């Protein structure tokens, strides 16, 4: 029977979205991987792909509709042998949203009211094949593929999917040979339990009406919160209430770095590359995490995950909020490669064109407000990261040299905010010392 296409959860924090633009019209034939629509999430505008082949029988949601809840039917797909006359029949079944959810520790997921946004809704009709493999991981398959698998007695966990994100589609099961089904695991073991470390929702503050009454008679403009601002509010509240922050501060003399940067930029002029101080900071932090590997870690509810690569997130201010795109394997990349990647990520962040995998993850973050003239500040840790470095402006100051003389140097103040559950004081001090040494001796970073 006709299949409902549901509003997908395109990011872990997504509860609702805006159907910005349809890329198909009623009567269009689509195949797996074809683009159906552009959807604005709480973080970005993303393209939504078809998983099954068929004909678009009806568009249920108009372009520009805001606040469409995840798993709300947005269109109807007609499969082979079906017509528009079949739309609306009682056994029309929903097709799960297209974006699979990656398995991750419960405490590492971004908190969302009502649950983790990547979960799919169950079909209205009984599922014709198992939804999990022997390891408890969800199996993603189209409804048509599930029906064919059930008719042929196939075990979906034995079939490799060729659709988007590894989803099993019609073609995958049509040529598959029958295999004995695996014994079903007990229900208690099939779904991983939520971490006991997940904290309950924080106590609500004064209601909107109560706050508004305080300002009766005063002129003000009421600004509706969009998805990004709601997410930022929830994440920062969680961070300050649940993460035991402590702070380490250092002044860094960057005259040698500024001189070295100028020399490198002269040599790179012909390649169209211009290194920023922030590029050096990213590299310095990435190498420091390798020098102090125990600090390259995240909090995962009931354990600590110690990462091997240096995946460094960098805060990027955008209209109405911020992103923290992640530069993966930053310790392995040259300064020019980091610079080019950071420019690309920042540009797409400002256009809200980043994919979720580009701003999720990482163990460490950098927030640089020096370009705004801020001398120093304390940044809030972005869970599950173990630390974040707040960077101020480079300022000319009088300093005392090792010989006891007074001179003038360019000094940059930094503050390392640390999650005490992950990193203790001495370990945090070692990490910050390694960052300082890299920035005060920039040539070492090229060795």
N, C-alpha and C positions, 0 to 999 in steps of 0.2 A: 504494500500500500504506500501512498505518498509519504515522504519522509520530511519532517520538520528540520530545518537548519536552525540551530540555536545560537544565540549571542555567545561568543566564545570568551573564556577567561584568558586574555593574552598576556597577563602578567600576574605574579603572585598577589599583588595588592588590589587587583581589579575586582570590584563588586558590580560596577555598572559602567557603561560607556556611551559614547555618542556615535550613532551611525552616520558618519560624515558624508559618505558618498557611495552610491551603488555603482559598481563597474560592470554589471550585467542588467538585462531587462527581462521581463516575462517572455517566455518562449525561446530564450537563448539556450543552446546546448552547451554544457560544460563538461570538462574532464577533470580528473584528479590533478591538482596543482594549479588550475586556472584561478585567477584572482576574481573574487566575488564582490568585495567591498573594502572601503577604507574606514577604519574604526579608531576613534580617539579614545585612548585609555587614560588612566590617571597619570601616565608618564609620557606617552608618545602617541603619534598617529601611525597606525600599523595597517598593513595589507592583510586581508583575510582570504585564505585559499580554500578552494573546494577540495574535498577528500574523495567524494564519489562522483561517478559520471551520471549524467541524466539531463533533464530539461527543467529550467526554472519555471515552475508552474504558477507561483504567486509570490510577490514581494509583500510581506506583512507589515514592515516598518518603513516609514517614509524617510528620505534623506534629511539629515539635519536633526533628527529626533534625539534629544538628550535624555540621559538617565535611563537607558535601556538596561535592565538588570541582566546579569549573566544567566545563561540558560533560558532566556526568553526566546520563543520562536520568532525568527525574523524573516524567514522565507520557507517555501515549500518546494522540495525537489521531487520531480516525477522520474521514476526509473522505467526501464524497458517494459512496454506493455501497459503503462499507466497513462491516463489522460487527465485534463483539467476537471472532468466530471467526478473524478475520484477524490478531489480535494474536499476536506471537511468531514470525511467519513470517520466514524468513531475510532477505528483502529489505526488512524494515522499515527506513526511513531516518531518520536524525536530522535534526531541524530546528534550524538554528543559533540561538544565543541571540539575544534580541531587541534588546539595546542596541548600537547601532553605535559604532564607534570613530572619534573625530575624528582627522584627520590633524594631527600635531604633530611638531616636531623631536624626534629620539630622545632627546637629553639632557634634554629638558624633561619627559619622562614619568616618573612615579613608578616607582622600581625595584621589580620583583617577581621573586622567585625563580622561574625557569621561564619568564619572558617577560612581555610586556605583557598584562594580564588582559582587555583588551577584545577580543582576537582571537577569531574564531569557529573552530570545528572544521569540516572539510570534510565534506560528506555522504558516507555510505557508498557510495551509487551515484554514477556519474559525473554531474557537474554539467551540466545540459542547456543552460546559457547562460553567457556570459562572466561572471566574477566581478569584473572591473575595467573602468572606462571608459578612454577614450583618455588621460586624465591620470593614470592609475594609481590612481585612487580606487576603493575597494571599492563594489560595487553590492550593496545589500541587497534581497533578494527571497525570498518564501516558496518552498518546494519546489514547491507546486502551481503557482504563477505561473511558475516556471522551466520546468516540464514543458509548460505551455500555450504558453509563448513558444517552446520548442524545436519543438513540433508545428506552430506557425504560422510558424516561420522568422523570429521577431522578434528584434531586437537590444535587449536590456534597457537598454543605455546610452542609448537614445533614448526610454525611457518614464519618465514622472514618477510616482513612487510616492505613493500617498495614505494608506498605512498609518502606524503610529507611527514617528517618526524618519525619515520619508520612504521606508519600506520598500515595495517593489512587491508588491502582492497580486493575487489572482485577478481582481478587477474591473478593474484597470488594464490587464491584457494582453488580456482578452476582447474589448475594443472597439478595441484598437490596430491600426493598419494596418501591413502588412509594409513594412520598410525595409531597404535593403541593409546588410549587416553591415559594420562597420569592419574594416580590416585589423588583425590581431592584432599587437601589438608584441612585440619579442623578449622572452623570459622575463627576461633580465637587467635590462631597463628597466621591466618591469611592476611590480616590488616595490621600493620605496625601500630603499636599503641602510641598515643601522644606522650611526649616527655612530661614527667611530673614536674619538671622545672618551669613549665610554662605558667606564668603568673596570671591570676584573674584580672579582669578588666579594672582599671583604676577607678576610684570613686569619682563620680561626676562632680563638676564644680557648679556654680550658680547657673540656673537655666537662662536661656536666651531672653526670655521675658523679664526675668528678675534683673538681668544686667541692663536691659533697655529702660526699665523703670528708673534706674539711677540717673539716666540722661534725659528724662522727660523735660521738654522745654529747651533743650540744647540742640543746635543744628548739627546733623550728622548724615552721612551716607552709609547705607547698609550694603555691604559687599558680600555676595553669595560665595561660599567656599566651593572651589572646584575640586576635582578628585586629587590633584597633586597637593593642594594645600591641606586637605584632610589627611592625606597620607603622611605628609611632613609633620603635622601636629601629632598624629598617633605615634610615629616613630620616635620623635624627640621626647614625648612624654614617657614612652617606654624606656628610652635610654637613660633619662635623668632619674627615673624612679627605680629601675631595676639594675642598672650598671653602676657598681661602686667605683666612681672616677677618682683618680688622684693625678696630680699635675707636677711635671718636671720642667724647669725653665732654664734656658741657656742663651747667652749672647754669642753670636758667631761673627768673626771678622771675615768679610767677604771681598776685601780688596784684591787678593790674589785670584779669586774666582772671577771678579769683574774684568781683570786684566786678561786672564786666560780666555774668557768668553769673547772679548773683543778680538783677540788674535785669531781664534777659531773662526769667527764670523767673517773676518777678512778673507780667510782661505776658502770659505764656503760660499762666497758671493756668487761665483760662477755657477753654482749648483742650485741657486735659489733657496738656500737654507739659511735661516737666521735663528740661532739658539737663544732661548730666553733663560733667565735665572731659574724659572720654574722647571725647565728641562733638567738642569743640574740637580735641583732638589729631588726630583723624581728618581734620578739615577742614584743619588747619594743614599736615599732611603732604601731603594731596592738592594743595593750592595750591603747596606748595614743589616738588613734582614737576613742576608746570607752569612754575615760575620757573626750575628747573634741569633742563630736559628731557633732557639727556644722562644724568642719573642715573635717569631713569624707564625702566629697562632690565632685561633678564633675560639670563642665560647660556644659549645654545642649542647647546652642544657645540663647533661650529666657527665660531660667529658670535654676535654680540650682537643681540638684538631690542629696538629702542627703541620703547616704546609711546607713543601720543599721549594716550589717556585716563589718568586717575589711578585705577587699580583697586587699592584698598587692602585688604589682608587684616588681620583683627584676631583675635588668639588668644583663644579662649573655653575655659575649663577646664570639663570635664565629668567625670562619674564614670568613672574608669579611663583618662582620657586627655585629649585636647584636639582642637578643631576650629579651623580658620582660615577662617571665612566671608569672602567677598570682597564689598566694597561697590564696585560698578562705577560709573564716571563720578562719583566722589565729589567732584571739583572743581566739578561742575555743580549739586550738590544743596545745599539750605539746611541749616542746622544742625538744624532741627526734622525735616526729612525724613531726614537721616542718623541722628538719634536714634531715630526710629520704626523705620527699617529695621534698625538694629543690635539693637534690643530684640527684633524679630521673629526675626532670624537667630540670636541667642543663645538664645532660648527653644526654637527648633526644633532647634538644635544639642544642647542638653541632653537633648532627647527623642530624639535621633538620627534626626531627620526631614528633614535637609537632603538635597537632591538633589546629585549630584556637581558639576554646573555652578555650584552655589552656594559650594563650598569649593575649587574648582580655579581656577588662573590667578592674576592679579594680578602686580605687579612689586615690591611693597613690603609689609612687614608691621609690625604694632604689637603688642607684648606688654607689658601694663600690670599690674604686681604691686604698684602703690602702695596699692591697697585692702587688701593683706595686710600693710602696714607695712614693706615692703621699701624701703630707701633707694635702692639702686642695684644693678644686676646686668648681666651680659652675656648677650644672647639669641643663640641659634643660628639662622643663616640657614636659611630654608626653600627649598631649590632648586626652581625656577630663579631665585627672587627675587634682586635685586641687593643688597638691604639689609633690615634689620629694626631698629626702634627699640624699645629696652627703656626702660620708663618706671617711675620710682620714685615714692615718696610725696612729697607737698608737706609740707615741714617748716619750721617757724619757726626762722630762723637770724639771727645778727648779720651784717650786710653793710656794706661801705664804699660810700657814695654817690659820685657823680661829683664832688661838692664836697669829698670827703675826710672827711665825717662818718660816724660809725658809727650805724647804725639796724638795725631788725629787719624782715625780709621773709620771705615764704613762698617757699621755694626748692624746685624740683623737679629732681632729677638725672635725666638721660637719657644713654643710651649707644647710639650708632649702630654696629651691626655691619655691615660692608661686605664684599662679595665683590670682592677686588682685581682679578679678571679682568674685571669689568664697570665698576667705579668706582675711579678712582685717588684718592690722598689729598686733593689740592686740590679735586677735584670733590665728594668726600664732605663736605669741610669746608663748601663752598658750600651743599650741600643741608641740612646741619645748621644752618647759619646762617639759612637761609630759614625753617626750622621754628621756630627760636628767635624770630625777628622776628615771625612770625605769632602766636605764643603770648604774647609780651610786649606786643603791640599788637593785641589781639583785634578791635577795631572795624574794622581794616583788612580782616579776612576777610569782612566784609559789604559791602565796597565793590564 
